C-alpha cells in the first residue's frame, strides 16, 4: 500500500465525492512565470486555436459541481467570457447568465462539435472531469483547433509513493496494467486505480496538445459546500463542544487546498498563462493535525476540549485514520513517511495562495448552518438531519463517547 488513494480505499472512503460550491471573493492574482515540467516554456503564448484578441474566453467542461463554479466566478471576476459544457443536470439554475452548451462526456459531444464547426474559439479550456483518458481525449480531439490551452485538474494521488518527504512534480507516477486500464471506461469503475488512471489522463492530454497543457494536481479539496465530510468534520465537531478525540501525537502533517484558492489558481494559470505541472496544496510540512484540531476548536468558540489519543489505541478501538479522523494519515503507516509533505514550490512561485484554516473553517461552518437551515425549511427536519450527518462525516458521536470512556478507564 504505497499511494494515498490506496490508503483511502483501504479505510472505505473515496476521493471522488463532489458537491456544490460557494461564492468567492476575488483577490489580486500573482504574476510571473514559473518553472515547468517536461520542457514546456512557461511564457509560451496560446496557440493558433486561441480566441481573437480582446476579451478572453474560457470553456469549462463541467462547471456546476464543486470546483467548477469557483473557476467560473474567478474567471468572470477577471473579465473572461465563460462557456460551460455539461449535461445541465447538476445545479442547472447556477449561472443563468453564462452560456451553456448541453451534452454528455460519455455519449453526446455534438454540441461541442457544432460550436467548433461554427468557428467558436476559446483561449483556454478547463477540464474538471478527468478520470478516464478517452473521455478527455475525445473532447480534446474536437477542441484542438479551437483552443489555446488545456488545463487538466488532476490529483496528487498520481504519485506512486507517499514515502518520500518533499517529493516534487517529477516524482514517479502510479501505474496500472494496460489490460486493467482497458476495462476502466467510466469514472465509476476507477476505484483503487484512481491515481494511476489520472496519471494516464495527464499523459494522454500532453501527447494530444504538446506544450499547451497545464496539469494541476490538488490534494484534498475542502471548503464551503463540500458535502463529502473529508475535512468539514473538524470545524463542525469543534463547534459542537465537549470532549473531542484528537488523533495521535499531533505532529502528523496534512495538506489541503480550499476550493476557492484552487479556483483562483486555475484561472491564474490560464491568464498568465502557465504550462506544465503544479502540485496545488498548502506548502509541504506547514500544517499538522494539531493545527487542524486547534483551528477547529477556535472556530467553534473554544467550546471543545481535545483529548489526544494514541494511534495504536484508536486502531484497537475501531477508529480509522482518514475515515473516522478525516484528513489524517499517520506518517507511521507503511509507505507514508512523506504524507503531507508534497513539494509545492513550483505552484507557489507560479502564484498559488492558500488561505489560513480560520478562513477555511469559518466558510464551512457558515455553509453548514445556513444551508442546513434552508434544507430543513425546504425538505423537513429528517432530511436535514441526514444532510448534516453527511457534511459532518467522521466519527459518530456515540462511537466517540465509547472510545473516550475506554481511554479514561485504560490501565495506567
C-alpha positions as CSV (number, residue, x, y, z in Angstrom):
1,X,0.0,0.0,0.0
2,X,2.0,3.0,-1.3
3,X,-0.4,5.5,-2.7
4,X,-2.6,8.0,-0.8
5,X,-5.5,6.7,-2.8
6,X,-4.9,3.1,-1.7
7,X,-5.0,4.2,1.9
8,X,-8.3,5.9,1.3
9,X,-9.8,2.9,-0.4
10,X,-8.5,0.6,2.4
11,X,-10.4,2.6,5.1
12,X,-13.5,2.6,3.0
13,X,-13.9,6.0,1.6
14,X,-13.5,7.6,-1.8
15,X,-11.9,10.8,-3.1
16,X,-14.4,11.4,-5.8
17,X,-17.3,12.9,-3.8
18,X,-18.2,16.4,-5.0
19,X,-20.8,19.0,-4.2
20,X,-22.0,22.4,-5.0
21,X,-19.8,25.4,-4.4
22,X,-19.6,28.8,-2.6
23,X,-19.4,32.4,-3.8
24,X,-15.9,33.6,-3.9
25,X,-14.0,36.8,-3.3
26,X,-11.5,37.6,-5.9
27,X,-8.1,38.6,-4.8
28,X,-5.2,40.2,-6.8
29,X,-3.6,37.4,-8.8
30,X,0.1,37.0,-8.7
31,X,2.1,37.4,-11.9
32,X,5.3,35.9,-13.2
33,X,6.5,32.8,-14.9
34,X,7.2,29.5,-13.1
35,X,9.4,26.6,-13.9
36,X,7.5,23.8,-15.6
37,X,8.0,20.1,-16.2
38,X,8.6,18.4,-19.5
39,X,10.5,21.2,-21.1
40,X,7.5,23.4,-21.8
41,X,8.2,27.2,-21.9
42,X,6.4,28.9,-19.0
43,X,5.9,32.1,-21.0
44,X,4.6,30.4,-24.2
45,X,1.6,32.2,-25.7
46,X,-1.7,30.5,-26.6
47,X,-1.6,28.7,-30.0
48,X,-3.4,29.3,-33.2
49,X,-6.6,28.0,-31.7
50,X,-6.9,30.8,-29.2
51,X,-9.8,33.3,-29.4
52,X,-9.1,36.6,-31.2
53,X,-7.6,39.4,-29.2
54,X,-10.0,41.3,-27.0
55,X,-12.0,39.8,-24.2
56,X,-10.5,36.5,-23.0
57,X,-12.6,33.4,-23.3
58,X,-12.8,30.2,-21.2
59,X,-14.6,27.0,-21.8
60,X,-15.2,24.8,-18.7
61,X,-16.1,21.1,-19.3
62,X,-18.4,20.8,-16.3
63,X,-18.7,23.9,-14.2
64,X,-21.5,23.3,-11.8
65,X,-20.1,20.8,-9.4
66,X,-17.7,21.6,-6.5
67,X,-14.6,23.2,-8.1
68,X,-16.2,24.3,-11.4
69,X,-18.2,27.2,-10.1
70,X,-15.2,28.6,-8.4
71,X,-13.4,28.7,-11.7
72,X,-16.4,30.3,-13.2
73,X,-16.6,33.0,-10.6
74,X,-12.9,33.8,-10.6
75,X,-12.8,33.9,-14.4
76,X,-15.7,36.3,-14.6
77,X,-14.1,38.5,-11.9
78,X,-11.1,38.6,-14.2
79,X,-13.2,39.6,-17.2
80,X,-13.4,36.3,-19.1
81,X,-16.3,35.3,-21.3
82,X,-17.2,31.9,-19.9
83,X,-18.9,29.0,-21.6
84,X,-20.0,25.8,-19.8
85,X,-20.3,22.3,-21.4
86,X,-22.3,19.9,-19.3
87,X,-25.5,17.8,-19.1
88,X,-27.5,20.5,-17.4
89,X,-28.5,18.2,-14.6
90,X,-26.2,19.3,-11.7
91,X,-27.3,22.7,-10.3
92,X,-29.0,23.7,-13.6
93,X,-30.0,27.1,-12.3
94,X,-26.5,28.1,-11.5
95,X,-25.0,30.9,-13.6
96,X,-28.1,31.6,-15.8
97,X,-26.2,34.5,-17.4
98,X,-23.4,32.2,-18.6
99,X,-23.5,30.4,-22.0
100,X,-24.2,26.7,-21.7
101,X,-23.6,24.0,-24.3
102,X,-25.5,20.9,-23.4
103,X,-24.0,17.5,-23.9
104,X,-22.6,14.4,-22.2
105,X,-18.9,13.5,-21.8
106,X,-19.7,9.8,-22.5
107,X,-22.4,9.9,-25.1
108,X,-23.1,13.3,-26.6
109,X,-20.3,15.7,-27.8
110,X,-22.4,17.1,-30.7
111,X,-22.8,20.5,-29.0
112,X,-19.0,20.9,-28.9
113,X,-18.6,19.7,-32.5
114,X,-21.2,22.2,-33.7
115,X,-19.6,25.1,-31.7
116,X,-16.2,24.4,-33.3
117,X,-17.7,24.0,-36.7
118,X,-19.4,27.4,-36.3
119,X,-16.0,28.9,-35.7
120,X,-16.0,29.2,-31.9
121,X,-12.6,29.5,-30.2
122,X,-11.5,29.7,-26.6
123,X,-8.3,31.0,-25.1
124,X,-8.4,28.1,-22.6
125,X,-10.4,25.0,-21.8
126,X,-10.6,23.7,-18.2
127,X,-11.5,20.1,-17.7
128,X,-12.5,19.0,-14.2
129,X,-13.9,15.6,-15.2
130,X,-10.6,13.8,-15.8
131,X,-10.9,10.2,-14.7
132,X,-10.6,8.2,-17.9
133,X,-8.2,9.1,-20.8
134,X,-10.6,8.5,-23.6
135,X,-13.2,10.8,-22.1
136,X,-10.6,13.6,-22.0
137,X,-9.1,13.0,-25.4
138,X,-12.4,12.6,-27.2
139,X,-13.2,16.2,-26.1
140,X,-9.7,17.4,-26.9
141,X,-9.8,16.0,-30.4
142,X,-12.8,18.2,-31.1
143,X,-11.4,21.2,-29.4
144,X,-7.8,21.2,-30.7
145,X,-8.3,23.7,-33.5
146,X,-10.4,25.9,-31.2
147,X,-8.3,26.3,-28.0
148,X,-5.0,27.8,-27.0
149,X,-4.5,26.0,-23.7
150,X,-6.0,22.9,-22.0
151,X,-6.0,22.6,-18.2
152,X,-6.4,19.2,-16.6
153,X,-7.5,19.2,-13.0
154,X,-5.7,16.1,-11.8
155,X,-4.6,15.0,-8.2
156,X,-1.6,14.4,-6.1
157,X,-2.8,10.8,-5.9
158,X,-1.0,10.3,-9.2
159,X,2.3,9.6,-7.4
160,X,3.4,6.1,-6.9
161,X,4.5,6.6,-3.3
162,X,4.0,8.8,-0.3
163,X,7.1,7.6,1.3
164,X,9.5,10.5,0.3
165,X,9.2,13.9,2.1
166,X,9.3,16.9,-0.2
167,X,8.8,14.9,-3.4
168,X,8.0,17.3,-6.3
169,X,6.2,17.1,-9.7
170,X,8.9,14.9,-11.2
171,X,8.4,12.0,-8.7
172,X,7.5,8.6,-10.1
173,X,3.8,8.2,-11.1
174,X,1.4,5.4,-10.2
175,X,0.8,2.8,-12.9
176,X,-1.9,0.3,-13.8
177,X,-1.6,-2.6,-16.2
178,X,-2.9,-2.0,-19.7
179,X,-5.4,-4.8,-19.5
180,X,-6.9,-3.4,-16.3
181,X,-6.9,0.2,-17.7
182,X,-8.7,-1.0,-20.8
183,X,-11.6,-2.1,-18.7
184,X,-12.0,1.2,-16.9
185,X,-14.2,3.3,-19.2
186,X,-16.2,5.4,-16.7
187,X,-15.4,7.3,-13.5
188,X,-17.5,4.8,-11.6
189,X,-15.0,2.0,-12.4
190,X,-11.8,3.8,-11.3
191,X,-11.8,2.7,-7.7
192,X,-8.3,1.8,-6.4
193,X,-6.7,2.8,-9.7
194,X,-7.8,6.4,-9.3
195,X,-4.3,7.8,-9.2
196,X,-2.9,5.6,-11.9
197,X,-5.8,6.5,-14.2
198,X,-5.4,10.2,-13.5
199,X,-1.7,9.8,-14.5
200,X,-2.8,8.2,-17.8
201,X,-5.1,11.1,-18.4
202,X,-2.3,13.5,-17.9
203,X,0.0,11.7,-20.3
204,X,-2.7,11.4,-22.9
205,X,-3.6,15.1,-22.7
206,X,0.1,16.2,-23.0
207,X,0.6,13.9,-26.0
208,X,-2.5,15.4,-27.7
209,X,-1.5,19.0,-27.2
210,X,2.3,19.2,-26.7
211,X,3.4,22.3,-24.8
212,X,-0.1,23.7,-24.4
213,X,-1.3,21.6,-21.4
214,X,-1.4,22.6,-17.8
215,X,-1.7,19.9,-15.2
216,X,-2.9,21.0,-11.7
217,X,-2.6,18.4,-9.0
218,X,-4.6,19.3,-6.0
219,X,-4.7,17.2,-2.8
220,X,-7.7,17.1,-0.6
221,X,-10.1,19.9,-1.8
222,X,-12.0,21.4,1.1
223,X,-14.2,24.4,1.7
224,X,-17.7,25.7,1.8
225,X,-20.3,23.5,0.1
226,X,-18.2,20.4,0.2
227,X,-20.6,17.6,1.1
228,X,-18.1,14.7,1.4
229,X,-17.2,15.1,5.1
230,X,-13.5,14.6,4.3
231,X,-12.4,17.7,6.2
232,X,-15.5,19.5,7.4
233,X,-15.8,17.1,10.3
234,X,-13.2,19.1,12.2
235,X,-14.8,22.6,12.2
236,X,-18.2,21.1,12.7
237,X,-17.0,18.9,15.6
238,X,-15.2,21.8,17.1
239,X,-18.4,23.8,17.1
240,X,-20.3,21.1,18.9
241,X,-18.2,21.4,22.1
242,X,-17.3,18.9,24.8
243,X,-14.5,16.4,24.9
244,X,-13.3,15.7,21.4
245,X,-10.9,13.0,20.2
246,X,-7.7,14.2,18.6
247,X,-5.6,11.6,16.9
248,X,-2.0,10.5,17.6
249,X,0.7,12.8,18.8
250,X,-0.5,15.8,16.8
251,X,2.7,16.0,14.7
252,X,1.5,14.2,11.5
253,X,1.5,16.6,8.5
254,X,-1.6,17.3,6.4
255,X,-2.1,19.1,3.1
256,X,-5.3,20.5,1.8
257,X,-6.4,23.2,-0.6
258,X,-9.5,25.4,-0.2
259,X,-11.7,25.2,-3.3
260,X,-11.7,29.0,-3.6
261,X,-7.9,29.0,-3.8
262,X,-7.8,26.2,-6.3
263,X,-10.4,28.0,-8.5
264,X,-8.3,31.2,-8.4
265,X,-5.1,29.4,-9.2
266,X,-6.7,27.6,-12.1
267,X,-7.8,30.9,-13.6
268,X,-4.4,32.4,-12.9
269,X,-2.7,29.6,-14.9
270,X,-5.0,30.4,-17.8
271,X,-4.4,34.1,-17.5
272,X,-0.5,34.2,-17.4
273,X,-0.6,31.5,-19.0
274,X,1.4,28.8,-17.1
275,X,2.0,25.5,-18.8
276,X,3.4,22.3,-17.1
277,X,2.7,20.5,-13.9
278,X,1.8,22.0,-10.5
279,X,1.1,20.5,-7.1
280,X,-1.7,22.6,-5.6
281,X,-1.9,22.2,-1.8
282,X,-0.6,24.1,1.2
283,X,3.2,24.1,1.3
284,X,5.0,20.9,2.5
285,X,5.3,20.4,6.2
286,X,3.5,23.6,7.2
287,X,0.3,22.1,8.8
288,X,-0.1,19.3,11.2
289,X,-3.2,17.6,12.5
290,X,-2.7,19.5,15.7
291,X,-3.0,22.7,13.7
292,X,-6.3,21.4,12.3
293,X,-7.7,20.4,15.7
294,X,-6.6,23.7,17.3
295,X,-8.2,25.7,14.5
296,X,-11.4,23.7,14.8
297,X,-11.6,24.4,18.5
298,X,-11.0,28.1,17.9
299,X,-13.5,28.2,15.1
300,X,-16.1,26.6,17.3
301,X,-15.7,29.3,20.0
302,X,-13.3,27.3,22.2
303,X,-16.2,25.1,23.4
304,X,-14.4,21.8,22.7
305,X,-11.6,20.1,24.7
306,X,-9.3,18.0,22.6
307,X,-8.3,14.6,24.1
308,X,-5.2,13.3,22.3
309,X,-5.4,9.6,21.9
310,X,-2.6,7.4,20.6
311,X,-2.8,6.0,17.1
312,X,-2.5,2.4,18.4
313,X,-5.4,2.8,20.9
314,X,-7.6,4.3,18.3
315,X,-6.8,1.4,16.0
316,X,-7.5,-1.1,18.7
317,X,-10.9,0.5,19.3
318,X,-12.1,0.6,15.7
319,X,-11.2,4.2,14.9
320,X,-9.6,4.5,11.5
321,X,-7.4,7.2,10.1
322,X,-9.0,9.2,7.3
323,X,-12.4,7.5,7.5
324,X,-13.1,8.4,11.2
325,X,-10.4,11.0,11.7
326,X,-10.7,12.9,8.3
327,X,-7.7,14.3,6.6
328,X,-5.4,12.4,9.0
329,X,-2.9,9.8,7.8
330,X,-0.2,9.0,10.3
331,X,3.3,9.0,8.8
332,X,4.0,5.8,10.7
333,X,1.7,4.0,8.3
334,X,3.6,1.8,5.9
335,X,4.6,3.8,2.9
336,X,3.5,7.2,4.3
337,X,6.7,8.7,5.7
338,X,6.2,11.7,3.3
339,X,2.5,12.2,3.7
340,X,1.5,15.9,4.0
341,X,4.9,16.9,2.7
342,X,4.5,17.1,-1.1
343,X,6.6,19.9,-2.5
344,X,4.7,22.9,-3.9
345,X,7.5,25.3,-4.7
346,X,6.6,25.4,-8.3
347,X,3.0,26.3,-7.7
348,X,3.8,28.9,-5.1
349,X,6.2,30.6,-7.5
350,X,3.5,30.5,-10.1
351,X,1.1,32.3,-7.9
352,X,-0.7,29.7,-5.7
353,X,-2.1,31.2,-2.5
354,X,-3.5,29.1,0.3
355,X,-5.7,30.7,3.0
356,X,-5.4,30.1,6.7
357,X,-7.5,27.5,8.5
358,X,-9.6,30.1,10.3
359,X,-10.9,31.3,6.9
360,X,-11.5,27.8,5.6
361,X,-13.4,26.7,8.8
362,X,-15.5,29.9,9.0
363,X,-16.8,29.4,5.5
364,X,-17.5,25.7,6.1
365,X,-19.4,26.5,9.3
366,X,-21.4,29.2,7.6
367,X,-22.4,26.8,4.9
368,X,-23.3,24.1,7.4
369,X,-25.5,26.4,9.4
370,X,-27.1,28.4,6.6
371,X,-27.7,25.7,4.1
372,X,-28.7,23.3,6.8
373,X,-31.5,25.7,7.9
374,X,-32.6,26.2,4.3
375,X,-32.8,22.4,3.7
376,X,-34.8,21.9,6.8
377,X,-37.2,24.6,5.7
378,X,-37.5,23.1,2.2
379,X,-37.5,19.3,3.0
380,X,-38.1,18.8,6.7
381,X,-36.1,18.0,9.8
382,X,-35.4,14.4,9.0
383,X,-33.9,15.1,5.6
384,X,-31.9,18.0,7.0
385,X,-30.5,15.7,9.8
386,X,-29.3,13.3,7.2
387,X,-27.7,16.1,5.2
388,X,-25.9,17.4,8.3
389,X,-24.6,13.9,9.1
390,X,-23.1,13.7,5.6
391,X,-21.5,17.1,5.8
392,X,-20.1,16.4,9.3
393,X,-18.7,13.0,8.3
394,X,-16.0,11.4,10.5
395,X,-16.5,9.7,13.8
396,X,-20.1,9.3,15.0
397,X,-20.8,10.9,18.4
398,X,-21.8,7.6,20.0
399,X,-18.6,6.0,18.9
400,X,-16.6,8.9,20.1
401,X,-18.1,8.7,23.6
402,X,-17.4,5.0,23.7
403,X,-13.7,5.4,22.8
404,X,-13.3,8.3,25.3
405,X,-14.7,6.2,28.1
406,X,-12.3,3.4,27.2
407,X,-9.4,5.8,27.1
408,X,-10.3,7.2,30.5
409,X,-10.5,3.7,32.0
410,X,-7.4,2.2,30.5
411,X,-4.8,0.7,32.7
412,X,-2.1,3.1,33.8
